[in-house]
Amino acid sequence: MINVTLRQLRYFDALARHGHFGRAAEACAISQPALSMQIKEMEEALGGLLLERSARQVSLTRFGEELAGRVRDILRSVDELGDFARASRDRLAGRLRIGLIPTIAPYLLPRIIANLTRMHPELDIQVRETLTPKLIRELAEGRLDTAIVALPVSEPSLTEVALFSENFLLVRPRKDEGTPVPSREMLREMRLLLLEEGHCFRDQALSFCNMQSPPREVLDASSLSTLVQMVGAGIGVTLIPEMAVTVETRSATVSVARFRNPQPSRTIGMVWRKTSPLAGQLQQISEVVCLAADALREQRKAKPPSRK
């Protein structure tokens, strides 16, 4: 009988994901020698090498690659046992692993956490912020319970629940505040600053302008904050989601304006695995997210963007 422990499977999964003993050990909260020893014992139990080791990195052997997918399935099934137990309770409690995209997390997350902590104090909330493709992959692998993203994601294995919609606003240098708001056609001729590739918000902004790529070679940014500061420096103009306006423009010399109807917008929603035992609880949590969005919207109404 092969004697492999669940702990060893988790260590191997971390090593397969990180490709580095040090980072995997940090993720597992153990020492690197202890991790190495556990992997070696796992190899001996299975009778084959799982890794090719070098001074700087590790890579999976063919056997290791084949095993990695099976290990993820095993770990996901084990985690779902705990989910089944939590789903049977009358209250929301235990671990909640939630992911958010970077154009939502800084603005909505504080209110979500505050609401969940107040309403469901027994929840252990763990947050992950990254791009949509990574969130979807980690959901599929069972490393997240749910994610808040821009819809649609069009993944057959996931349930999508639309929560609210928000408009995109134009951010331009303050000197342009008295001029008419450009149309989408006019934006194509302007220096439009965008998030770097991989951000869904970049694609949404380009779609509004009916462009496949930016009209000029411009420095892309990794955050909305950088985009707004670049606008303040006179480099160009940009679009940002309405929830980000209060935070990102408070220290920038920019003006904010709405487009004429139909305004560019996005739909924000929650996604989770269709097989998740926590589906009922996640539906409850989606209502808490809506409350956070409503509160943020009311705050924004107190200082609306100018209409030009």
Secondary structure in CASP SS format (residue, H / E / C, confidence):
PFRMAT SS
TARGET T0000
AUTHOR 0000-0000-0000
METHOD secondary structure of the structure
MODEL  1
M C 1.00
I C 1.00
N C 1.00
V C 1.00
T C 1.00
L H 1.00
R H 1.00
Q H 1.00
L H 1.00
R H 1.00
Y H 1.00
F H 1.00
D H 1.00
A H 1.00
L H 1.00
A H 1.00
R H 1.00
H H 1.00
G C 1.00
H C 1.00
F H 1.00
G H 1.00
R H 1.00
A H 1.00
A H 1.00
E H 1.00
A H 1.00
C H 1.00
A C 1.00
I C 1.00
S C 1.00
Q H 1.00
P H 1.00
A H 1.00
L H 1.00
S H 1.00
M H 1.00
Q H 1.00
I H 1.00
K H 1.00
E H 1.00
M H 1.00
E H 1.00
E H 1.00
A H 1.00
L H 1.00
G C 1.00
G C 1.00
L C 1.00
L C 1.00
L E 1.00
E E 1.00
R E 1.00
S C 1.00
A C 1.00
R C 1.00
Q C 1.00
V E 1.00
S E 1.00
L E 1.00
T C 1.00
R H 1.00
F H 1.00
G H 1.00
E H 1.00
E H 1.00
L H 1.00
A H 1.00
G H 1.00
R H 1.00
V H 1.00
R H 1.00
D H 1.00
I H 1.00
L H 1.00
R H 1.00
S H 1.00
V H 1.00
D H 1.00
E H 1.00
L H 1.00
G H 1.00
D H 1.00
F H 1.00
A H 1.00
R H 1.00
A H 1.00
S C 1.00
R C 1.00
D C 1.00
R C 1.00
L C 1.00
A C 1.00
G E 1.00
R E 1.00
L E 1.00
R E 1.00
I E 1.00
G E 1.00
L E 1.00
I C 1.00
P C 1.00
T C 1.00
I C 1.00
A H 1.00
P H 1.00
Y H 1.00
L H 1.00
L H 1.00
P H 1.00
R H 1.00
I H 1.00
I H 1.00
A H 1.00
N H 1.00
L H 1.00
T H 1.00
R H 1.00
M H 1.00
H C 1.00
P C 1.00
E C 1.00
L E 1.00
D E 1.00
I E 1.00
Q E 1.00
V E 1.00
R E 1.00
E E 1.00
T C 1.00
L C 1.00
T H 1.00
P H 1.00
K H 1.00
L H 1.00
I H 1.00
R H 1.00
E H 1.00
L H 1.00
A H 1.00
E C 1.00
G C 1.00
R C 1.00
L C 1.00
D C 1.00
T E 1.00
A E 1.00
I E 1.00
V E 1.00
A E 1.00
L E 1.00
P C 1.00
V C 1.00
S C 1.00
E C 1.00
P C 1.00
S C 1.00
L E 1.00
T E 1.00
E E 1.00
V E 1.00
A E 1.00
L E 1.00
F E 1.00
S E 1.00
E E 1.00
N E 1.00
F E 1.00
L E 1.00
L E 1.00
V E 1.00
R E 1.00
P E 1.00
R H 1.00
K H 1.00
D H 1.00
E C 1.00
G C 1.00
T C 1.00
P C 1.00
V C 1.00
P C 1.00
S C 1.00
R H 1.00
E H 1.00
M H 1.00
L H 1.00
R C 1.00
E C 1.00
M C 1.00
R C 1.00
L E 1.00
L E 1.00
L C 1.00
L E 1.00
E C 1.00
E C 1.00
G C 1.00
H C 1.00
C H 1.00
F H 1.00
R H 1.00
D H 1.00
Q H 1.00
A H 1.00
L H 1.00
S H 1.00
F H 1.00
C C 1.00
N C 1.00
M C 1.00
Q C 1.00
S C 1.00
P C 1.00
P C 1.00
R C 1.00
E C 1.00
V C 1.00
L C 1.00
D C 1.00
A E 1.00
S C 1.00
S C 1.00
L H 1.00
S H 1.00
T H 1.00
L H 1.00
V H 1.00
Q H 1.00
M H 1.00
V H 1.00
G H 1.00
A C 1.00
G C 1.00
I C 1.00
G C 1.00
V E 1.00
T E 1.00
L E 1.00
I E 1.00
P E 1.00
E H 1.00
M H 1.00
A H 1.00
V H 1.00
T H 1.00
V H 1.00
E H 1.00
T H 1.00
R C 1.00
S C 1.00
A C 1.00
T C 1.00
V E 1.00
S E 1.00
V E 1.00
A E 1.00
R C 1.00
F C 1.00
R C 1.00
N C 1.00
P C 1.00
Q C 1.00
P C 1.00
S E 1.00
R E 1.00
T E 1.00
I E 1.00
G E 1.00
M E 1.00
V E 1.00
W E 1.00
R E 1.00
K C 1.00
T C 1.00
S C 1.00
P C 1.00
L C 1.00
A H 1.00
G H 1.00
Q H 1.00
L H 1.00
Q H 1.00
Q H 1.00
I H 1.00
S H 1.00
E H 1.00
V H 1.00
V H 1.00
C H 1.00
L H 1.00
A H 1.00
A H 1.00
D H 1.00
A H 1.00
L H 1.00
R H 1.00
E H 1.00
Q H 1.00
R H 1.00
K H 1.00
A C 1.00
K C 1.00
P C 1.00
P C 1.00
S E 1.00
R C 1.00
K C 1.00
END
